[in-house]
Amino acid sequence: MNHRRSAIVWCAALLLLALGCQETATGNAAAPASARKAKAAAPTTEATPEGALAVSVADARAYVYDPIGKRDPFRSFVLDRVKEVDKAAKGPLEQFDLSQLSVTGVVWEGGSKRALVIDPSGRAYIVQEGDRVGKNEGLIITIGDSEMMVREKYEDFHGEQTEKEIVMRIRLSEGG
């Protein structure tokens, strides 16, 4: 019996909610067509075999979520921030201009090629193809016998992005 009473109370609450959400005209103005349509499609109640009341609304308006331009509400803010920090973090060779770096050696081990790059302070770094070097998002494209080719991105005076390939050669020492 308790279950039947709670079902009746819920149905009555839904009926009152549906009736309270209808558009109504005030004053002497005639009601617009949408209000007349809503009034004609007022909620109806029917008895079900179990004795509970069922409420149906013919003119139900549904909210549709448009995700364009909005962030995913189920994605974590913390993970987004970690990705931003990782993206902004740069390696030690990305702090220098390419003219400040020098290639001093190339090592071939099996199929992989690596180069030894020295920064202005004298620290040596071992790099391979695909590593980032230089202030302008430089990317090591190839490492040859005595050179390393880097592709850097620049913004020209028109504000357009351009790419430039720079060859960094091993500097040979002079003298005996």
Protein Blocks (a to p, Z undefined) as FASTA:
>chain_A
ZZmmmmmmmmmmmmmmmmmmpccdehjbdcdfklmmmmmmgccddddfkopacdddfkbc
cddddfehpacfkbcfklmmmmmmmmmpccfklmpcfklpccfbdcdehjbccdddddfk
opacdddehiaedjkopacfbdcfkbccdddddddfkopacdddddddddddedZZ
